[in-house]
Amino acid sequence: MKYLLFVLLILAALSGTAFADDVTTVRNNLESKLNAVLDVMGQEDLDSNAKQNRVVEIVEPLFDFALMSYYALGKTTWSGLSSEDKKRFTNLFTRILKETYLPKLTLFTNAKITFETPIDEKNKIHIPTHVFAQDENMSLVFKFIKRNNDWRIYDVETEGVSIISSNRSQFNETLQSGTFDELLKTLEDMKSDQ
């Protein structure tokens, strides 16, 4: 009995250490990527298109766009879709996220980013950050989830507003009065207006 208790205590200690290591790894990875983004934004020899393309290369691997799409539509709507519709929605939603949020990074040339203590919630890690740039200060929370032994961003809060929650509200409004195909058409129109 004492041996079993000892083994359980060791396993509990190791799992806590593993999670602490995950928190450190995730935070360091985010910090490294965001600093790389700031470096790109500060390169005066690159035009805005080249900067955006480089920023996409840096940050895209951090995001789980498929999971973000699932959360943005909600479980009920998502489960009723065909594989093809899920793929179409994910592609459109991913494109809109990139077109909507990446250009805003150009506002943060010569910015400074500070990181607060990460918050751990089971298999999720939230990393609060603050961006200070010229006349703008912004609070962001990067929300990571562990899937298939990989930590990826599934949501970002900007000044307390969740990208996923705000999009889900808009999508639900469209779906209450229309069809999924109408939602896709709306997203296609948004994409072309960017």
C-alpha positions in Angstrom: 0.0 0.0 0.0 2.8 2.4 0.9 4.5 1.6 -2.5 1.3 2.4 -4.4 0.9 5.7 -2.5 4.5 6.5 -3.2 4.1 5.8 -7.0 0.9 7.9 -7.1 2.7 10.8 -5.4 5.6 10.6 -7.9 3.2 10.5 -10.8 1.3 13.5 -9.5 4.6 15.5 -9.0 5.8 14.5 -12.5 2.5 15.5 -14.2 2.6 18.9 -12.4 6.2 19.3 -13.6 5.2 18.3 -17.2 2.4 20.9 -17.2 4.8 23.6 -15.8 7.2 22.7 -18.5 4.3 23.0 -21.1 3.5 26.5 -19.7 7.1 27.6 -20.1 7.4 26.1 -23.5 4.2 27.6 -24.8 5.0 31.0 -23.3 8.6 31.0 -24.7 7.3 29.9 -28.2 4.7 32.7 -28.2 7.2 35.2 -27.1 9.7 34.1 -29.7 7.1 34.3 -32.5 5.8 37.7 -31.4 9.3 39.1 -31.2 10.0 37.8 -34.7 6.8 39.5 -35.9 8.0 42.8 -34.3 11.3 42.4 -36.0 9.6 42.0 -39.4 7.4 45.0 -38.8 10.5 47.1 -38.0 12.2 46.2 -41.3 11.9 49.4 -43.4 13.2 47.7 -46.5 10.0 45.6 -46.8 6.8 46.8 -48.2 3.5 46.1 -46.3 2.7 43.0 -48.5 6.1 41.5 -47.9 5.7 42.1 -44.2 2.3 40.5 -44.1 3.5 37.5 -46.0 6.4 37.1 -43.6 4.2 37.5 -40.6 1.8 34.8 -41.9 4.8 32.4 -42.2 5.8 33.2 -38.6 2.4 33.0 -36.8 0.3 30.6 -38.9 1.9 27.4 -37.3 0.7 28.7 -33.9 -3.0 28.6 -34.9 -5.5 25.7 -35.1 -7.8 27.1 -37.7 -9.9 24.0 -38.0 -10.7 24.1 -34.3 -11.3 27.8 -34.4 -13.8 27.2 -37.2 -15.5 24.4 -35.1 -15.8 26.7 -32.1 -17.0 29.7 -34.2 -19.9 27.7 -35.6 -20.7 25.7 -32.5 -21.0 22.0 -31.9 -24.6 21.7 -33.1 -24.1 23.5 -36.4 -20.7 21.9 -37.1 -22.0 18.3 -36.4 -24.8 18.8 -39.0 -22.4 19.7 -41.8 -20.9 17.5 -44.5 -17.1 17.1 -44.7 -17.1 19.3 -47.8 -19.1 22.1 -46.0 -16.7 22.0 -43.0 -13.8 22.3 -45.3 -15.4 25.2 -47.3 -16.2 27.0 -44.1 -12.8 26.5 -42.5 -11.0 27.8 -45.6 -13.2 30.9 -45.8 -13.1 31.6 -42.1 -9.3 31.1 -42.0 -8.9 33.5 -44.9 -11.1 36.1 -43.2 -9.2 35.9 -39.9 -5.9 36.5 -41.8 -7.3 39.3 -43.8 -9.0 41.0 -40.8 -6.3 40.7 -38.2 -3.0 40.5 -39.9 -3.1 44.1 -41.4 -3.6 45.4 -37.8 -0.1 44.1 -37.0 1.3 47.0 -39.0 0.1 49.3 -36.3 2.7 47.8 -34.0 5.9 48.8 -35.6 8.4 49.7 -32.8 6.0 48.1 -30.3 6.9 46.5 -27.0 5.1 43.4 -25.7 4.9 42.3 -22.1 3.7 39.0 -20.8 1.7 38.3 -17.7 1.7 35.0 -15.7 0.1 32.3 -17.8 -3.2 30.8 -16.6 -3.6 27.0 -16.8 -7.0 25.3 -17.2 -6.7 21.6 -17.6 -5.4 21.1 -21.2 -5.5 24.8 -22.0 -3.1 27.6 -21.3 -4.0 31.3 -21.5 -1.3 33.9 -21.9 -2.2 37.5 -21.2 -0.1 40.0 -22.9 0.1 43.8 -23.4 1.2 45.5 -26.5 2.5 49.1 -26.2 3.0 51.0 -29.5 3.2 54.7 -30.1 -0.3 56.0 -28.9 -1.9 52.6 -28.6 -2.0 50.1 -25.7 -3.7 46.8 -26.2 -4.5 43.8 -24.0 -4.5 40.4 -25.6 -5.0 36.9 -24.3 -3.7 34.1 -26.4 -5.6 30.9 -25.7 -3.8 27.6 -26.4 -5.1 24.1 -26.3 -3.2 20.8 -26.4 -4.3 18.5 -29.2 -2.2 15.6 -30.4 0.7 16.6 -28.1 0.9 20.0 -29.8 -0.1 23.4 -28.3 -2.0 25.6 -30.7 -4.0 28.8 -30.4 -7.8 28.3 -30.5 -8.9 31.8 -29.6 -7.5 35.3 -29.0 -9.1 37.9 -26.8 -8.6 41.6 -27.7 -9.5 44.0 -24.9 -11.7 41.3 -23.4 -13.5 40.4 -26.6 -13.0 36.9 -27.9 -12.6 36.5 -31.7 -14.4 33.2 -31.6 -17.3 34.4 -29.4 -17.9 37.5 -31.5 -17.9 35.6 -34.7 -20.1 32.8 -33.3 -22.7 35.5 -32.4 -22.7 36.9 -35.9 -22.8 33.4 -37.5 -25.7 32.4 -35.2 -27.7 35.5 -36.3 -27.2 34.7 -39.9 -28.1 31.0 -39.4 -31.3 31.9 -37.5 -32.7 33.8 -40.4 -31.0 32.0 -43.3 -29.2 28.9 -44.4 -25.6 27.7 -44.2 -25.1 28.4 -47.9 -26.2 32.0 -47.2 -23.6 32.2 -44.4 -21.0 31.0 -46.8 -22.1 33.6 -49.4 -21.8 36.3 -46.7 -18.3 35.1 -45.8 -17.3 35.1 -49.5 -18.6 38.7 -49.8 -16.7 39.7 -46.7 -13.6 38.3 -48.2 -14.0 40.2 -51.4 -14.6 43.5 -49.5 -11.4 43.2 -47.5 
